[in-house]
Each structure stands twice: as C-alpha cells, then as structure tokens.
C-alpha cells in the first residue's frame, strides 16, 4: 500500500496556512434533482481523482461500482493531501481533476482557499457532527484510529502506551514530522497520557525515553518489513494494521487499540470547485455514503463513518475491530491539530531523535 498520499512536508502544510485565499469558484453543476445529476454524470463520461488509488481503503471497489453504474472511465494520480490542494489551486479554471481525498486537517484549508465545492449526500444527518463541515464542503467517509500491531513473538505484549516502556522489543513509529500517520500516533499517545492537540509533551517524553533505551525505530510497519521480522511492535492506523496482519498472517501478528486511549481521524473527499465534470464528482460522494459504499470501505479494512447505521456482512465485519475497543479513543480537533502538526517536526528532532 503506497504511503505517498498520506505524507506531507511541514513546508507544504505551512504554505497552505499563510497563502491568502482567493474567492470561491462557482460550480457549473446545474442539475436540480439527483436523477438529473446522475444523467448529467453519465454524459460527462469520466471521473479524474487525486489521491484515491485502488489499493487504499478499497477505493478500487468503489471505482469499479461507480464505473459500472454510470458507464464512466476513471483515472487517479496518487499524491499527498497538500500536493492535491496545491494542484487544484494551480490549475484553477484549467482543472484536470474532479475529486480528491485529503486528511481531515486539510478540509478547512480547502474551504479557506476556495478550492472545494459543497455537496451533502442523502445520509448527511447520520454523519457525526465532529466528522463534517456544516456547509457540506468536507465529511469523513471512514475513520482511522491509531493502533498497535504486535508480533506474537513479543513477550508481555503492550496493551497500553505506558506498557511500551516496560518491554525489550523495538517500537516502529515511522517518520514523525512528515508522515500524517506517524504524526497522528504522537497525538494519540498525548491524548492517552493526559495531553492533546495543544499539549504533545506527554507523548514526546514517552518516545524520548524509548529513544534513550535504544528501542525506537524510525521506520514504519509495512508487510515487507513485517515479513522480514523487522517489526516487533508497530503503531499505525487500525485499517493499515488489520490489512497488514491479514497479508502477513493472523497467526503472526495481533492488532488492538491501546487501552488508555487513542485518536480517531479520517479522510474526506474534496470536490474540486473548478471541476469540469461536477456532476460525476457529486455522485461519487453520494455513492460512498450509501450502504454499499460504506461496506466497500470496510472491505478495505477502513471503519465506515456510518458503521452504526449499516449492517456489515459477516465476512466483512471481521475486517474491523470490535466497537468496544474504541471506547477511549476520541476524535481529533482538526483546527487545533493543523497548528500543532506544524511544530511537531522540530519538537521531535530536538527532544526525541537527539537521544537515539
């Protein structure tokens, strides 16, 4: 599974925070009913996406359904959230893309810069308030919660963040400061240990101690290095952990949410405000919030945002963790996190990596 689209440089993120917004574009969509929108989408003939590759959260299943339903073709360019918004802004009226998917912290940025067009699907009222923009510019289709993926060879496997300090195994965290997943695991630890978006120090202290113990790995867990035996404990999104476990073998790794707490975040579609095919962009968003669209995400190990309102087939339900494991996980505050994430790279370098 490529990680390109899920990483961002601090410079790119910072640039989105300081460049003035331009006036929002007016969408050329003119359909008044959903049936008219569907017909217009079929006539548009194609959909071009950014950051929505087939092998991420089973978007391949979504595209297969959408292409068959609307008789359209699909192409995607895999890139990071920041790169997606930069491309949309750079192209403006010469837009090549119709829809993108970005991390939750980038949803408000797209609004401020006039890059996104609003559209509320029929199931809008069922989407939790924390997971959507009230005007319909962004809304999470699925969530990710930071989890532990643990080799069954590990003695006394860690069930909590505090447990990490008590073992002799190595802990893989990836590239903190650049990778969105790695940044999120720092926030998850901070939340569990009494901090939060505005206070990452509890997590920084935890990982600094692991660094002093020479037990911190700055590589991310993935099926390749798991197969090689290089990962004892990895910290990743739950949907990545479950996917990797299944690929490498359920008999080799376990997955769970740390008991003290974690962070829930996710990804949102962004409809390009300048799209030349606005109707297909809207029907794509509509489809992923149908029951089948939500089931498709679960097939890709992503936890559907509407999981409490749909029935997952038994074989698909096995792809997500039991709901009780999420009891102490809380949603990210996207606006606070956007600011905190910009400072994390420097903190990590000075207080953690310096001790390795």
Buried (B, 14 or more C-beta within 10 A) or exposed (E): BEBEBBBBBBEBBEEBEEEEBEEBBEBEBEBEEEEEBBEBBBEBEEBBBBBBBBEBBBBBBBBBBBBEEBEBEBEBBBBBBBBBBBBBBEEBEEBBBBBBBBBBBBBBBBBBBBBBBBBBBEBEEEBBEEBBBEEBBBBBBBBBBBBBBBBEEBEEBBBBBBBBEEBEBBBBBBBBBBBBBBBBBBBBBBBBBEBBBEBBBBBBBBBBBBBEBEBBBBBBBBBEBBBEEBBBBBBBBBBBBBBBBBBBEEEEBBBBBBBBBBBBBBBBBBBBBBBBBBBBBBBBBBBBBBBEBBBBBBBBBBBBBBBEEBEBEEEBEBBBBEEEBBEEBBBBBBBBBBBBBBEBBEBBEEBBBEBB
